Amino acid sequence: MSGIAVSIVSHQHGVLVDSLLHRLSEISSPHVTRVILTQNVPEAMPREPDAGWPFSLEVVRNDFPQGFGTNHNKALKNAREDFFCIMNPDVVLFENDIFERLLHAASSDCAGCIYPRQIDEDGKLQDIERDIPTFFSLLMRYARRRPETGRDWVNAAFLLLPSKVWRALGGFDVRYFMYCEDVDFCLRLRLLGWKLVAAPVTVGHAGQRASHRNARHFFWHVSSLLRLWTSPVFWRAWWKKQRRLG
């Protein structure tokens, strides 16, 4: 089945979800054929536009909160579209032809994951492209407060993937409840020979970084980093990069 299946996970993001869905209904045709909205906690159903949704909207209501990767994996398990799109509910879509341009970028050789630029609420470009997060690189990042220059992984606020790539990777590793699932995913993708491709489009994304302010999120972040640093995926990617640089 051609088209794009979009997966959105809401955690009491009702107002943002409504805004995003209505914007999608304005610009998505004919590319987006299905949207799967997972309500991770109880909240109201989205407000349908007068003309109805131009895509198939499926709403999944969880009995209890589940992790980022688990929710997206379940949402896309039975999707048959050619492309899958992971999208955070706080993403803002500015450009009317965004999906056309993302799909054009996806036509490049070995394109495994296509992503847009992200700007925050002040219009500042977000540093979504990152180096492999070693303990030392993280120390340098926060000590120097400088953007990183590598492109070993990108955040998962907005990703477009050929469905064949998603299936080859088995989706996200659900052992990461929250944080680092995008790092692991991108590293696995690149180890299989696929490329991360930046598309010439821009979206808005606040990038709240809750682990800087919330003890529970900080614990999840540290736990995920420890899991990442002890994983074969991390070390294979790190050694491969060292050989390339050496």
DRENPA-3360 file (N, C-alpha, C; in nm, 2 decimals, always signed):
BEGIN
1 = MSGIAVSI = +0.08/-0.12/+0.00/+0.00/+0.00/+0.00/+0.09/+0.12/+0.00 ~ +0.07/+0.21/-0.10/+0.15/+0.33/-0.10/+0.10/+0.43/+0.00 ~ +0.18/+0.54/+0.02/+0.15/+0.65/+0.11/+0.23/+0.64/+0.24 ~ +0.19/+0.72/+0.34/+0.27/+0.74/+0.46/+0.17/+0.71/+0.58 ~ +0.22/+0.63/+0.67/+0.15/+0.61/+0.80/+0.22/+0.69/+0.90 ~ +0.15/+0.78/+0.97/+0.21/+0.86/+1.07/+0.17/+0.81/+1.21 ~ +0.27/+0.80/+1.30/+0.24/+0.75/+1.44/+0.27/+0.87/+1.53 ~ +0.17/+0.90/+1.61/+0.18/+1.01/+1.71/+0.14/+0.95/+1.85;
9 = VSHQHGVL = +0.22/+0.98/+1.95/+0.19/+0.94/+2.09/+0.16/+1.06/+2.17 ~ +0.05/+1.06/+2.24/+0.01/+1.17/+2.32/+0.01/+1.13/+2.47 ~ +0.06/+1.22/+2.55/+0.06/+1.20/+2.70/+0.00/+1.32/+2.76 ~ -0.13/+1.33/+2.74/-0.21/+1.45/+2.78/-0.16/+1.57/+2.70 ~ -0.14/+1.55/+2.57/-0.11/+1.66/+2.48/-0.23/+1.70/+2.39 ~ -0.35/+1.68/+2.44/-0.47/+1.70/+2.36/-0.48/+1.82/+2.28 ~ -0.45/+1.94/+2.33/-0.46/+2.06/+2.25/-0.35/+2.06/+2.14 ~ -0.23/+2.02/+2.17/-0.13/+2.01/+2.07/-0.16/+1.91/+1.96;
17 = VDSLLHRL = -0.22/+1.79/+2.00/-0.26/+1.69/+1.91/-0.37/+1.74/+1.81 ~ -0.47/+1.81/+1.87/-0.57/+1.87/+1.79/-0.52/+1.96/+1.68 ~ -0.43/+2.05/+1.72/-0.36/+2.14/+1.63/-0.29/+2.07/+1.52 ~ -0.21/+1.97/+1.56/-0.13/+1.89/+1.47/-0.21/+1.82/+1.37 ~ -0.32/+1.75/+1.42/-0.40/+1.67/+1.33/-0.48/+1.76/+1.23 ~ -0.52/+1.88/+1.27/-0.59/+1.97/+1.18/-0.49/+2.03/+1.08 ~ -0.37/+2.05/+1.12/-0.27/+2.10/+1.02/-0.24/+1.98/+0.92 ~ -0.23/+1.86/+0.97/-0.20/+1.75/+0.88/-0.32/+1.73/+0.78;
25 = SEISSPHV = -0.44/+1.76/+0.83/-0.56/+1.74/+0.74/-0.55/+1.85/+0.63 ~ -0.48/+1.96/+0.65/-0.47/+2.07/+0.55/-0.37/+2.04/+0.45 ~ -0.26/+1.97/+0.49/-0.14/+1.97/+0.40/-0.10/+1.83/+0.36 ~ -0.16/+1.72/+0.41/-0.11/+1.59/+0.39/-0.15/+1.52/+0.26 ~ -0.26/+1.56/+0.21/-0.31/+1.49/+0.09/-0.22/+1.52/-0.03 ~ -0.19/+1.42/-0.11/-0.23/+1.28/-0.11/-0.14/+1.19/-0.04 ~ -0.04/+1.24/+0.04/+0.07/+1.15/+0.08/+0.03/+1.07/+0.21 ~ -0.02/+1.14/+0.31/-0.05/+1.07/+0.44/-0.19/+1.00/+0.42;
33 = TRVILTQN = -0.19/+0.87/+0.43/-0.31/+0.79/+0.42/-0.36/+0.74/+0.55 ~ -0.28/+0.74/+0.65/-0.32/+0.69/+0.78/-0.25/+0.76/+0.90 ~ -0.32/+0.79/+1.00/-0.26/+0.85/+1.12/-0.30/+0.76/+1.24 ~ -0.20/+0.71/+1.32/-0.23/+0.63/+1.43/-0.19/+0.71/+1.56 ~ -0.29/+0.75/+1.63/-0.28/+0.83/+1.75/-0.29/+0.74/+1.87 ~ -0.18/+0.73/+1.95/-0.18/+0.65/+2.07/-0.20/+0.74/+2.19 ~ -0.30/+0.73/+2.27/-0.32/+0.81/+2.39/-0.27/+0.73/+2.50 ~ -0.15/+0.77/+2.55/-0.08/+0.69/+2.65/-0.14/+0.70/+2.79;
41 = VPEAMPRE = -0.22/+0.81/+2.81/-0.31/+0.82/+2.93/-0.44/+0.87/+2.89 ~ -0.55/+0.86/+2.97/-0.68/+0.90/+2.93/-0.69/+1.05/+2.89 ~ -0.75/+1.08/+2.78/-0.78/+1.21/+2.74/-0.89/+1.21/+2.64 ~ -0.94/+1.33/+2.61/-1.05/+1.34/+2.51/-1.01/+1.30/+2.37 ~ -1.11/+1.26/+2.29/-1.08/+1.22/+2.16/-1.05/+1.35/+2.07 ~ -0.98/+1.34/+1.97/-0.95/+1.46/+1.88/-1.08/+1.52/+1.82 ~ -1.08/+1.65/+1.80/-1.19/+1.72/+1.75/-1.19/+1.70/+1.59 ~ -1.29/+1.64/+1.54/-1.29/+1.61/+1.39/-1.33/+1.74/+1.32;
49 = PDAGWPFS = -1.26/+1.77/+1.21/-1.30/+1.89/+1.13/-1.43/+1.86/+1.06 ~ -1.50/+1.97/+1.02/-1.63/+1.96/+0.96/-1.64/+1.87/+0.84 ~ -1.53/+1.88/+0.76/-1.52/+1.80/+0.64/-1.47/+1.65/+0.66 ~ -1.45/+1.62/+0.79/-1.39/+1.49/+0.82/-1.24/+1.48/+0.79 ~ -1.18/+1.37/+0.84/-1.04/+1.35/+0.82/-1.01/+1.31/+0.68 ~ -0.91/+1.36/+0.61/-0.87/+1.32/+0.48/-0.79/+1.19/+0.48 ~ -0.76/+1.14/+0.59/-0.68/+1.02/+0.61/-0.76/+0.93/+0.71 ~ -0.72/+0.80/+0.72/-0.77/+0.71/+0.82/-0.71/+0.74/+0.95;
57 = LEVVRNDF = -0.79/+0.78/+1.05/-0.74/+0.81/+1.18/-0.78/+0.70/+1.28 ~ -0.68/+0.63/+1.33/-0.70/+0.53/+1.43/-0.65/+0.57/+1.57 ~ -0.73/+0.56/+1.67/-0.70/+0.61/+1.80/-0.68/+0.48/+1.89 ~ -0.56/+0.47/+1.95/-0.54/+0.36/+2.04/-0.53/+0.42/+2.18 ~ -0.61/+0.36/+2.28/-0.62/+0.42/+2.41/-0.55/+0.31/+2.51 ~ -0.44/+0.34/+2.56/-0.37/+0.25/+2.65/-0.44/+0.24/+2.79 ~ -0.44/+0.12/+2.84/-0.49/+0.10/+2.98/-0.39/+0.15/+3.08 ~ -0.26/+0.15/+3.05/-0.16/+0.21/+3.13/-0.04/+0.26/+3.04;
65 = PQGFGTNH = +0.03/+0.36/+3.09/+0.14/+0.42/+3.01/+0.24/+0.32/+2.97 ~ +0.28/+0.33/+2.84/+0.39/+0.25/+2.79/+0.50/+0.34/+2.73 ~ +0.62/+0.28/+2.71/+0.73/+0.35/+2.66/+0.72/+0.40/+2.52 ~ +0.81/+0.50/+2.49/+0.81/+0.56/+2.36/+0.82/+0.46/+2.24 ~ +0.92/+0.37/+2.25/+0.94/+0.27/+2.15/+0.83/+0.17/+2.14 ~ +0.78/+0.12/+2.26/+0.67/+0.03/+2.26/+0.54/+0.08/+2.19 ~ +0.51/+0.21/+2.22/+0.39/+0.27/+2.16/+0.40/+0.28/+2.01 ~ +0.52/+0.33/+1.96/+0.53/+0.34/+1.81/+0.54/+0.20/+1.74;
73 = NKALKNAR = +0.61/+0.11/+1.81/+0.61/-0.03/+1.75/+0.47/-0.09/+1.73 ~ +0.39/-0.07/+1.84/+0.26/-0.13/+1.83/+0.17/-0.06/+1.73 ~ +0.19/+0.07/+1.72/+0.11/+0.15/+1.63/+0.13/+0.11/+1.48 ~ +0.26/+0.08/+1.45/+0.30/+0.06/+1.31/+0.31/-0.09/+1.28 ~ +0.28/-0.18/+1.37/+0.29/-0.32/+1.35/+0.22/-0.37/+1.23 ~ +0.10/-0.33/+1.21/+0.02/-0.38/+1.10/+0.00/-0.28/+0.99 ~ +0.08/-0.17/+0.99/+0.07/-0.07/+0.88/+0.13/-0.13/+0.76 ~ +0.07/-0.10/+0.64/+0.12/-0.15/+0.51/+0.16/-0.04/+0.42;
81 = EDFFCIMN = +0.17/+0.08/+0.46/+0.21/+0.19/+0.38/+0.36/+0.17/+0.34 ~ +0.41/+0.24/+0.24/+0.55/+0.23/+0.19/+0.64/+0.31/+0.29 ~ +0.59/+0.41/+0.36/+0.67/+0.49/+0.45/+0.60/+0.51/+0.58 ~ +0.68/+0.51/+0.69/+0.63/+0.54/+0.82/+0.69/+0.67/+0.87 ~ +0.61/+0.74/+0.95/+0.66/+0.87/+1.00/+0.63/+0.87/+1.15 ~ +0.74/+0.89/+1.23/+0.73/+0.91/+1.37/+0.72/+1.06/+1.40 ~ +0.62/+1.11/+1.47/+0.60/+1.25/+1.49/+0.56/+1.28/+1.63 ~ +0.63/+1.37/+1.70/+0.59/+1.41/+1.83/+0.47/+1.50/+1.82;
89 = PDVVLFEN = +0.38/+1.50/+1.93/+0.26/+1.59/+1.92/+0.29/+1.74/+1.93 ~ +0.41/+1.78/+1.97/+0.44/+1.92/+1.98/+0.52/+1.97/+1.86 ~ +0.52/+1.89/+1.75/+0.58/+1.94/+1.63/+0.48/+2.04/+1.56 ~ +0.54/+2.14/+1.50/+0.46/+2.24/+1.42/+0.50/+2.23/+1.28 ~ +0.40/+2.21/+1.19/+0.43/+2.20/+1.05/+0.41/+2.33/+0.98 ~ +0.52/+2.39/+0.92/+0.51/+2.52/+0.86/+0.48/+2.51/+0.71 ~ +0.54/+2.42/+0.64/+0.54/+2.42/+0.50/+0.44/+2.32/+0.44 ~ +0.36/+2.37/+0.34/+0.25/+2.29/+0.28/+0.30/+2.17/+0.21;
97 = DIFERLLH = +0.42/+2.18/+0.15/+0.47/+2.07/+0.07/+0.57/+1.98/+0.14 ~ +0.57/+1.98/+0.27/+0.67/+1.91/+0.35/+0.68/+1.77/+0.32 ~ +0.57/+1.69/+0.30/+0.58/+1.55/+0.27/+0.64/+1.52/+0.13 ~ +0.60/+1.61/+0.04/+0.65/+1.59/-0.10/+0.80/+1.61/-0.09 ~ +0.85/+1.70/-0.02/+1.00/+1.73/-0.01/+1.07/+1.62/+0.07 ~ +1.01/+1.57/+0.17/+1.07/+1.46/+0.25/+1.08/+1.33/+0.16 ~ +0.97/+1.30/+0.09/+0.97/+1.19/+0.00/+1.08/+1.20/-0.11 ~ +1.10/+1.32/-0.16/+1.20/+1.34/-0.26/+1.34/+1.31/-0.20;
105 = AASSDCAG = +1.36/+1.36/-0.07/+1.49/+1.33/-0.01/+1.51/+1.18/+0.01 ~ +1.39/+1.11/+0.03/+1.40/+0.96/+0.06/+1.44/+0.89/-0.07 ~ +1.44/+0.95/-0.18/+1.47/+0.88/-0.31/+1.62/+0.87/-0.33 ~ +1.70/+0.94/-0.24/+1.85/+0.93/-0.26/+1.90/+0.79/-0.22 ~ +2.02/+0.76/-0.27/+2.07/+0.63/-0.25/+2.09/+0.59/-0.10 ~ +2.04/+0.47/-0.06/+2.06/+0.42/+0.07/+2.00/+0.51/+0.18 ~ +1.90/+0.59/+0.15/+1.83/+0.67/+0.25/+1.75/+0.58/+0.34 ~ +1.79/+0.58/+0.46/+1.72/+0.49/+0.56/+1.63/+0.57/+0.65;
113 = CIYPRQID = +1.67/+0.70/+0.68/+1.59/+0.78/+0.77/+1.60/+0.92/+0.73 ~ +1.49/+0.99/+0.70/+1.49/+1.12/+0.65/+1.43/+1.21/+0.76 ~ +1.49/+1.33/+0.78/+1.45/+1.42/+0.89/+1.46/+1.56/+0.85 ~ +1.37/+1.65/+0.91/+1.38/+1.79/+0.88/+1.46/+1.87/+0.98 ~ +1.50/+1.99/+0.95/+1.55/+2.08/+1.05/+1.45/+2.11/+1.15 ~ +1.49/+2.14/+1.28/+1.39/+2.17/+1.38/+1.43/+2.31/+1.44 ~ +1.33/+2.40/+1.46/+1.36/+2.52/+1.53/+1.27/+2.53/+1.65 ~ +1.32/+2.60/+1.75/+1.24/+2.61/+1.88/+1.14/+2.73/+1.87;
121 = EDGKLQDI = +1.08/+2.76/+1.98/+0.97/+2.86/+1.98/+1.03/+3.00/+1.95 ~ +1.16/+3.02/+1.97/+1.22/+3.15/+1.94/+1.28/+3.15/+1.80 ~ +1.26/+3.05/+1.72/+1.32/+3.04/+1.59/+1.46/+3.00/+1.58 ~ +1.52/+2.95/+1.69/+1.66/+2.91/+1.70/+1.67/+2.76/+1.65 ~ +1.77/+2.74/+1.56/+1.79/+2.61/+1.51/+1.83/+2.51/+1.62 ~ +1.76/+2.40/+1.63/+1.79/+2.30/+1.73/+1.91/+2.21/+1.68 ~ +2.00/+2.17/+1.78/+2.11/+2.08/+1.74/+2.06/+1.93/+1.75 ~ +1.99/+1.89/+1.65/+1.93/+1.76/+1.66/+2.03/+1.65/+1.61;
129 = ERDIPTFF = +2.13/+1.69/+1.54/+2.23/+1.60/+1.48/+2.34/+1.58/+1.59 ~ +2.37/+1.46/+1.63/+2.46/+1.44/+1.74/+2.57/+1.34/+1.71 ~ +2.68/+1.35/+1.79/+2.78/+1.24/+1.79/+2.74/+1.12/+1.87 ~ +2.81/+1.01/+1.86/+2.78/+0.90/+1.94/+2.80/+0.95/+2.09 ~ +2.71/+0.93/+2.18/+2.72/+0.98/+2.31/+2.80/+0.90/+2.41 ~ +2.93/+0.92/+2.40/+3.02/+0.86/+2.50/+3.01/+0.95/+2.63 ~ +3.06/+0.89/+2.74/+3.07/+0.97/+2.86/+3.15/+1.09/+2.84 ~ +3.26/+1.08/+2.78/+3.35/+1.20/+2.76/+3.28/+1.31/+2.67;
137 = SLLMRYAR = +3.21/+1.26/+2.56/+3.15/+1.36/+2.47/+3.04/+1.43/+2.54 ~ +2.96/+1.36/+2.63/+2.86/+1.43/+2.70/+2.91/+1.53/+2.80 ~ +3.02/+1.50/+2.86/+3.09/+1.60/+2.95/+3.13/+1.72/+2.88 ~ +3.19/+1.70/+2.76/+3.24/+1.81/+2.68/+3.12/+1.90/+2.63 ~ +3.01/+1.83/+2.59/+2.89/+1.90/+2.54/+2.84/+2.00/+2.65 ~ +2.82/+1.95/+2.77/+2.76/+2.03/+2.87/+2.86/+2.13/+2.93 ~ +2.99/+2.10/+2.93/+3.09/+2.19/+2.98/+3.11/+2.30/+2.89 ~ +3.12/+2.28/+2.76/+3.15/+2.38/+2.66/+3.02/+2.45/+2.61;
145 = RRPETGRD = +2.91/+2.38/+2.63/+2.78/+2.43/+2.58/+2.79/+2.47/+2.43 ~ +2.84/+2.38/+2.35/+2.85/+2.40/+2.21/+2.77/+2.29/+2.14 ~ +2.71/+2.33/+2.02/+2.65/+2.22/+1.94/+2.75/+2.12/+1.89 ~ +2.71/+2.00/+1.88/+2.80/+1.89/+1.82/+2.80/+1.90/+1.67 ~ +2.91/+1.84/+1.62/+2.93/+1.85/+1.47/+2.91/+1.72/+1.40 ~ +2.89/+1.61/+1.48/+2.87/+1.48/+1.42/+2.73/+1.46/+1.37 ~ +2.71/+1.35/+1.30/+2.57/+1.31/+1.26/+2.56/+1.16/+1.27 ~ +2.59/+1.11/+1.39/+2.58/+0.96/+1.41/+2.44/+0.92/+1.44;
153 = WVNAAFLL = +2.36/+1.02/+1.50/+2.22/+0.99/+1.52/+2.14/+1.13/+1.53 ~ +2.01/+1.12/+1.51/+1.93/+1.24/+1.52/+1.81/+1.21/+1.62 ~ +1.75/+1.31/+1.68/+1.64/+1.28/+1.77/+1.52/+1.24/+1.69 ~ +1.43/+1.17/+1.76/+1.31/+1.10/+1.70/+1.18/+1.19/+1.71 ~ +1.20/+1.32/+1.72/+1.08/+1.40/+1.72/+1.00/+1.40/+1.59 ~ +1.08/+1.38/+1.48/+1.02/+1.37/+1.34/+1.11/+1.29/+1.26 ~ +1.07/+1.17/+1.22/+1.15/+1.09/+1.13/+1.06/+1.03/+1.02 ~ +1.11/+1.02/+0.90/+1.04/+0.95/+0.79/+1.13/+0.83/+0.75;
161 = LPSKVWRA = +1.07/+0.71/+0.74/+1.15/+0.60/+0.71/+1.07/+0.51/+0.61 ~ +1.15/+0.45/+0.51/+1.08/+0.35/+0.43/+1.04/+0.23/+0.52 ~ +0.92/+0.18/+0.50/+0.87/+0.07/+0.58/+0.97/-0.05/+0.58 ~ +1.03/-0.07/+0.47/+1.13/-0.19/+0.46/+1.24/-0.17/+0.56 ~ +1.29/-0.04/+0.58/+1.39/-0.02/+0.68/+1.34/-0.04/+0.82 ~ +1.23/+0.01/+0.85/+1.17/-0.01/+0.98/+1.16/-0.16/+1.01 ~ +1.11/-0.23/+0.92/+1.09/-0.38/+0.94/+1.22/-0.45/+0.96 ~ +1.32/-0.41/+0.88/+1.45/-0.47/+0.89/+1.52/-0.45/+1.02;
169 = LGGFDVRY = +1.49/-0.33/+1.08/+1.54/-0.30/+1.22/+1.45/-0.36/+1.33 ~ +1.33/-0.40/+1.30/+1.24/-0.44/+1.40/+1.18/-0.32/+1.48 ~ +1.18/-0.20/+1.43/+1.14/-0.09/+1.50/+1.23/-0.05/+1.61 ~ +1.18/+0.02/+1.71/+1.26/+0.06/+1.83/+1.29/-0.06/+1.92 ~ +1.40/-0.05/+1.99/+1.43/-0.15/+2.09/+1.35/-0.11/+2.22 ~ +1.25/-0.19/+2.26/+1.16/-0.15/+2.36/+1.22/-0.16/+2.50 ~ +1.35/-0.21/+2.51/+1.41/-0.21/+2.64/+1.45/-0.07/+2.69 ~ +1.45/+0.02/+2.59/+1.46/+0.16/+2.63/+1.32/+0.22/+2.65;
177 = FMYCEDVD = +1.29/+0.24/+2.78/+1.15/+0.29/+2.81/+1.14/+0.43/+2.76 ~ +1.24/+0.51/+2.78/+1.24/+0.65/+2.73/+1.38/+0.70/+2.73 ~ +1.42/+0.77/+2.63/+1.56/+0.82/+2.60/+1.65/+0.71/+2.55 ~ +1.73/+0.75/+2.45/+1.83/+0.67/+2.38/+1.77/+0.57/+2.29 ~ +1.64/+0.55/+2.28/+1.59/+0.46/+2.18/+1.62/+0.51/+2.04 ~ +1.62/+0.65/+2.02/+1.65/+0.70/+1.89/+1.80/+0.69/+1.86 ~ +1.89/+0.70/+1.96/+2.03/+0.67/+1.94/+2.05/+0.53/+1.90 ~ +2.00/+0.43/+1.97/+2.01/+0.29/+1.93/+1.96/+0.27/+1.79;
185 = FCLRLRLL = +1.84/+0.32/+1.76/+1.78/+0.30/+1.63/+1.87/+0.35/+1.52 ~ +1.92/+0.47/+1.53/+2.00/+0.53/+1.43/+2.14/+0.46/+1.41 ~ +2.19/+0.41/+1.52/+2.32/+0.34/+1.52/+2.30/+0.21/+1.45 ~ +2.19/+0.14/+1.48/+2.16/+0.01/+1.41/+2.13/+0.03/+1.26 ~ +2.06/+0.14/+1.23/+2.03/+0.17/+1.09/+2.16/+0.19/+1.01 ~ +2.25/+0.27/+1.07/+2.38/+0.30/+1.00/+2.47/+0.18/+0.99 ~ +2.46/+0.09/+1.09/+2.54/-0.03/+1.09/+2.50/-0.13/+0.97 ~ +2.37/-0.12/+0.94/+2.32/-0.20/+0.82/+2.34/-0.13/+0.69;
193 = GWKLVAAP = +2.41/-0.01/+0.69/+2.45/+0.05/+0.56/+2.35/+0.16/+0.51 ~ +2.25/+0.19/+0.59/+2.15/+0.29/+0.56/+2.21/+0.43/+0.60 ~ +2.16/+0.53/+0.54/+2.20/+0.67/+0.57/+2.10/+0.75/+0.64 ~ +2.14/+0.84/+0.72/+2.05/+0.95/+0.78/+2.06/+1.07/+0.68 ~ +1.94/+1.11/+0.63/+1.94/+1.21/+0.53/+1.86/+1.33/+0.58 ~ +1.93/+1.45/+0.58/+1.86/+1.57/+0.61/+1.78/+1.63/+0.49 ~ +1.66/+1.66/+0.51/+1.57/+1.71/+0.41/+1.57/+1.86/+0.42 ~ +1.56/+1.94/+0.31/+1.56/+2.08/+0.31/+1.42/+2.14/+0.35;
201 = VTVGHAGQ = +1.37/+2.10/+0.47/+1.25/+2.15/+0.52/+1.27/+2.18/+0.67 ~ +1.18/+2.26/+0.73/+1.19/+2.30/+0.87/+1.06/+2.28/+0.94 ~ +1.07/+2.23/+1.06/+0.95/+2.22/+1.14/+0.98/+2.28/+1.28 ~ +0.88/+2.32/+1.35/+0.89/+2.37/+1.49/+0.89/+2.26/+1.59 ~ +0.97/+2.27/+1.69/+0.97/+2.17/+1.80/+1.04/+2.23/+1.92 ~ +0.97/+2.23/+2.03/+1.02/+2.31/+2.15/+1.13/+2.23/+2.21 ~ +1.14/+2.10/+2.21/+1.25/+2.03/+2.27/+1.26/+2.05/+2.42 ~ +1.16/+2.01/+2.50/+1.15/+2.04/+2.64/+1.26/+1.98/+2.72;
209 = RASHRNAR = +1.32/+1.87/+2.69/+1.43/+1.81/+2.76/+1.39/+1.80/+2.91 ~ +1.29/+1.72/+2.94/+1.24/+1.70/+3.08/+1.34/+1.65/+3.17 ~ +1.44/+1.57/+3.12/+1.53/+1.51/+3.22/+1.62/+1.62/+3.29 ~ +1.62/+1.74/+3.24/+1.69/+1.85/+3.30/+1.62/+1.90/+3.42 ~ +1.49/+1.87/+3.43/+1.41/+1.93/+3.54/+1.33/+1.83/+3.62 ~ +1.32/+1.71/+3.58/+1.23/+1.61/+3.65/+1.32/+1.49/+3.69 ~ +1.31/+1.46/+3.82/+1.40/+1.35/+3.88/+1.37/+1.22/+3.81 ~ +1.24/+1.19/+3.79/+1.21/+1.06/+3.73/+1.26/+1.05/+3.58;
217 = HFFWHVSS = +1.25/+1.16/+3.51/+1.30/+1.16/+3.37/+1.45/+1.15/+3.37 ~ +1.52/+1.22/+3.47/+1.66/+1.21/+3.48/+1.70/+1.06/+3.51 ~ +1.63/+0.99/+3.59/+1.66/+0.85/+3.62/+1.65/+0.77/+3.49 ~ +1.54/+0.79/+3.42/+1.52/+0.72/+3.29/+1.63/+0.74/+3.20 ~ +1.67/+0.87/+3.19/+1.78/+0.91/+3.10/+1.91/+0.84/+3.13 ~ +1.95/+0.84/+3.26/+2.07/+0.78/+3.30/+2.06/+0.63/+3.28 ~ +1.95/+0.56/+3.32/+1.93/+0.42/+3.30/+1.95/+0.38/+3.15 ~ +1.89/+0.46/+3.06/+1.90/+0.43/+2.92/+2.04/+0.45/+2.87;
225 = LLRLWTSP = +2.12/+0.55/+2.92/+2.26/+0.57/+2.88/+2.34/+0.45/+2.92 ~ +2.32/+0.40/+3.04/+2.39/+0.28/+3.09/+2.36/+0.16/+3.01 ~ +2.23/+0.14/+2.97/+2.20/+0.03/+2.88/+2.27/+0.05/+2.74 ~ +2.27/+0.17/+2.69/+2.33/+0.19/+2.56/+2.48/+0.16/+2.57 ~ +2.55/+0.21/+2.67/+2.69/+0.20/+2.68/+2.74/+0.05/+2.70 ~ +2.65/-0.03/+2.75/+2.68/-0.18/+2.76/+2.62/-0.26/+2.65 ~ +2.58/-0.20/+2.54/+2.52/-0.27/+2.43/+2.62/-0.30/+2.32 ~ +2.61/-0.42/+2.26/+2.70/-0.45/+2.14/+2.68/-0.34/+2.03;
233 = VFWRAWWK = +2.56/-0.29/+2.01/+2.53/-0.19/+1.91/+2.62/-0.07/+1.93 ~ +2.62/-0.02/+2.05/+2.70/+0.10/+2.08/+2.85/+0.08/+2.04 ~ +2.91/-0.04/+2.09/+3.05/-0.06/+2.07/+3.08/-0.09/+1.92 ~ +3.00/-0.16/+1.85/+3.02/-0.18/+1.71/+3.02/-0.04/+1.64 ~ +2.93/+0.04/+1.67/+2.92/+0.17/+1.60/+3.04/+0.26/+1.64 ~ +3.08/+0.25/+1.77/+3.20/+0.33/+1.81/+3.32/+0.29/+1.74 ~ +3.35/+0.16/+1.74/+3.47/+0.10/+1.67/+3.47/+0.14/+1.53 ~ +3.35/+0.12/+1.46/+3.35/+0.16/+1.32/+3.38/+0.30/+1.29;
241 = KQRRLG = +3.34/+0.39/+1.38/+3.37/+0.53/+1.37/+3.52/+0.56/+1.39 ~ +3.57/+0.49/+1.49/+3.72/+0.51/+1.52/+3.80/+0.46/+1.40 ~ +3.77/+0.35/+1.33/+3.84/+0.31/+1.22/+3.83/+0.41/+1.10 ~ +3.71/+0.46/+1.09/+3.69/+0.56/+0.98/+3.77/+0.69/+1.00 ~ +3.78/+0.73/+1.13/+3.85/+0.85/+1.16/+4.00/+0.83/+1.17 ~ +4.04/+0.70/+1.20/+4.18/+0.67/+1.21/+4.25/+0.65/+1.08;
% end
